[in-house]
Amino acid sequence: MKSESVVGNNNKSNMGKPSQLAKYAETRKELLQLVHKLRAMGAQAVIDVPRVVVIGNQSAGKSSVVESISGLSVPRDSGTCTRCPMECRMSSSDKWSCQISIRWEYEVDNSKKKDVSEVPFGDQITDPSEVELQLRRAQAAVLNPHVRTHDFLSMSAQQIKAGVKSSAKPLLFSRNVVCVDLQGPDLVDLSFIDLPGLIQVADDPMLLQLVEKLVVDHIAGNSLILVVVPMSDDLDNQRALTLSRHADPEGKRTIGVITKPDVVGKGSKSRDLYLSIIEGHSRTLLHGYFCTRQPDDDDREGGLTHAEAREIEAHYFASERPWCDSQYKHRFGIKNLVSTLSPLLEKIIRISLPTLREETSKQLEQCREELKALPEVVTTEPTTHMLGLITAFCNDTSERIKGSEGCEELMQKNRVTYGQFKKYIHATAPRFKPEVRPQGLSNSRVNGVVSRPVYDEESASGSEEEEEDRNELEQETHDASENENYDTSDDEGYVDSGEVPTNKPIYLDDMRVRIEKSITRELPNNVPFAVKSSLVREFQEQWAHAADLCLDRVLQDVNSAMLQCVDHTLGRWDSLRTHARYCVEQLVKKRYECCVPFIQAALEVERMPYTQNLHYLQSCQEKWLGRYKDSGAGRTAAPSLQQQGPQLSAFLPSRPMVNKKEFSFVPIQPQLDPIAKALASLAEAGYTGLSADDLGRLNKADEYETEMQVMAEVRSYFQRIIDSIPMLIDLKFVRGIMQDMHNHLIREMGLAGDGATERCARYLAEDPDVVARRDEAMARRATLESVQKELNNFENSF
């Protein structure tokens, strides 16, 4: 109790300083007014506003303590007085007055209201005897929010007790607050919140939980807890004291108020026990315990005034043992309690101000960030806003289809798909073998398509032959890609190898059989055109499947990209997003179906071989013929000098040659293979521009010269389709979507014509959860901005 003597000494030292006391009183009044303003605007919902909270069990004498502090007469029967919080705000003044208000913070379902409002309930009261009835009316209005507040102002006490006639039942308890602003010459600057008494037993268990939660919420945080406990009961049985210990384990924010000392008989051990608690010898609290004696029911009914009650209380503690023998006189009586509460509350408010400013700024910044993350409210006319959204969406899709900077993903995926299509087509090219079919290998056909070869059971060369075929296919595909300047780096891993076709080889004797079966009236050494065209058509049979794979993959990627645009631009509105996704998918499907006939036509055109690019065809034919001749002669093509690199000697190492006088470096001459030497010699003779493939034509004609000519000519005709199919897909499908998107959405979504405004309004109907979150954040921002303004104004005033 060391701190108590300090308080007492400070009070004595200040007795001779009226000007300083007046200054303190003025500051205290301004601090309390600041807290009143903050609470009136609902600041307690967003920041921890300092407060004094009065709690206690039912029948603990809490109402009597409230009456003694405020000088009011509060309702005491089983009516409405204990079923909602009451905030009492007192200040000293020359003239007594009372204004009752209702602060509406919660809806009927106990959810927070968007806007907190504190509304005066009736006119200002100047007669103290009128306060009790007005409090009954205000609390009845709080418990019946479905009835107009104005209807309660003229109700009598009997009408309120009888109940309000309404289709809805009154609330059992409410979190909305009845506010009482008191001014008078005998009042100190103090404010406190009186909460409903904690119920021990109730028919409805939810009622117990509701009241207890109300208490727990109010005593948490920056509150000074005033716990009222009767001396007639054991402290361990007091639920209010238990809750305060949970909220304030160290007892730094709790003040105990012991009531009903006169109900304990003289000489009882209970008096000594409670005296030890009051004097701080046991169950210590930082601010200690106070003991008060309040008028009983007979005294109140007899018209005992507030001043007379305080005189009786002072006489009781001055004459009744063991209280009169205590050295801690300032711990007895309501006046000593009030004189301690007022400076304590001022101190808490003053200490809390920097924290309140910091917390307000922090929460305000968080609230603004939340609002930035939420979509803004649509304030323009629905049709205008919808057209703007559709335009923005179409611009987004257009940028992706064009492959503009930052929107390259779709076009890059399409490039990969087209590259894989090209790889697939190359794999369908005929695999001509410029040699006679090895023995043991049959040429079985089903409907003109080469099937797997049938091997002799005793032959061990079958697996080696298949491995040779696979290697040759890989080499031919690689060679074709090289000769056409095709970059295959983006194809790797794109399509399973199982999707790439593999053709069985056609040997020279196979080709001879084909030619012989096709000859009718041709001149000697003339191969029928039907042989070449049938070979071309035969190996084109898989092109349709390749084109389908290509178009289907582009369809998948385009559809995904378009739906991403829908979610990005229109995803805020569920109804609009759902309808737009449907319309976009329909357009994609329509353009897909439009593209298919063009691809089929392109494939059909290629089935009849024809070209006017004779130079390119002849060049390729000569290349392949040379290769086939080299292969038939048992030679392999060697890299040309150009392939070995220009200025080859410049990159070759040099070795030192030792001279008797000095060292000198002589470059090593490159060792060229015979093919390279031959090309170099021909170049010296004036035959420039030749490659290793051209040397193959120097081989002497053999008995299969005609067959090799057919092989080379057919092999050269596998080029145009790799460009025409991707170009058609891009024109008729991909870019077709971009061209049709805007008009398609306007038409299919009904954004023009009769009823367009109503449809647009339905599309723009927001998710109720988003609306609720935004409204809550905006209300919180408004409260925090008001709090910040009040705190700044208060700081600037000093």
Beta strands, then each sheet from edge to edge (+ up, - down):
strand 1: 51-56
strand 2: 86-92
strand 3: 97-106
strand 4: 112-120
strand 5: 177-184
strand 6: 190-194
strand 7: 223-230
strand 8: 254-259
strand 9: 289-291
strand 10: 432-433
strand 11: 445-446
strand 12: 449-450
strand 13: 506-507
strand 14: 654-658
strand 15: 663-667
sheet 1: 4+ 3- 5+ 2+ 6- 1- 7- 8- 9-
sheet 2: 10+ 13+
sheet 3: 11+ 12-
sheet 4: 14+ 15-
end
